[in-house]
């Protein structure tokens, strides 16, 4: 199962994800808490590229491919 929390920045996605992961652990369901982009070593590099103001000239297609590469890494977890 792959559960995501979506919303605007600062709305509490990480807080709710941590709460859910904690609850799952309590009831004996293993989980992996991660973030996108990020969550893996390569994902952290992708995150840095996407969030770096120096890379504002990235084309929308290039940005999409970076997000998709990160998602592919998550699906291997």
C-alpha positions as a printed Julia matrix, in Angstrom:
77×3 Matrix{Float64}:
  0.0    0.0     0.0
  1.29   3.47   -0.88
 -0.28   6.32    1.13
  0.4    9.96    0.33
 -0.53  13.2     2.04
 -0.97  16.14   -0.28
 -1.53  19.81    0.39
  0.04  23.22    0.41
  3.29  23.94    2.21
  2.88  24.19    5.97
 -0.57  22.56    6.16
  0.58  19.64    8.35
  1.3   16.83    5.87
  4.47  15.73    7.65
  2.79  15.94   11.04
 -0.11  13.74    9.93
  2.21  11.28    8.17
  4.29  10.9    11.35
  1.13  10.39   13.41
 -0.12   7.7    11.02
  3.27   5.94   10.95
  3.33   5.96   14.75
 -0.19   4.54   14.96
  0.59   1.83   12.42
  3.65   0.85   14.45
  1.56   0.61   17.63
 -0.86  -1.82   15.98
  1.94  -3.88   14.45
  1.8   -2.72   10.84
  5.26  -1.93    9.45
  5.62   1.25    7.44
  8.25   3.4     5.77
  7.98   7.14    6.34
  9.53   9.14    3.54
  9.05  12.34    1.57
  8.96  13.37   -2.07
 11.12  14.56   -3.49
 13.67  13.05   -1.16
 13.63  10.07    1.13
 16.61   8.37   -0.52
 20.18   9.52   -1.15
 19.44  10.18   -4.82
 16.07  11.66   -3.88
 17.81  14.18   -1.63
 19.96  15.23   -4.58
 16.83  15.6    -6.71
 15.19  17.64   -3.94
 18.2   19.98   -3.77
 18.1   20.5    -7.55
 14.37  21.23   -7.55
 14.48  23.62   -4.58
 17.65  25.49   -5.58
 16.76  29.0    -6.81
 19.68  28.79   -9.26
 17.68  26.19  -11.21
 14.65  28.34  -11.96
 15.33  27.94  -15.67
 14.51  24.2   -15.56
 11.89  23.44  -18.17
  8.57  22.05  -16.89
  9.35  18.76  -18.64
 12.76  18.51  -16.93
 11.14  19.2   -13.58
  8.5   16.54  -14.27
 11.16  13.97  -15.11
 13.02  14.71  -11.86
  9.81  14.18   -9.86
  9.12  10.97  -11.79
 12.65   9.69  -11.16
 12.14  10.29   -7.45
  8.76   8.51   -7.52
 10.37   5.52   -9.28
 12.91   5.29   -6.45
 10.08   5.27   -3.91
  8.23   2.51   -5.7
 11.32   0.28   -5.33
 11.27   0.66   -1.52
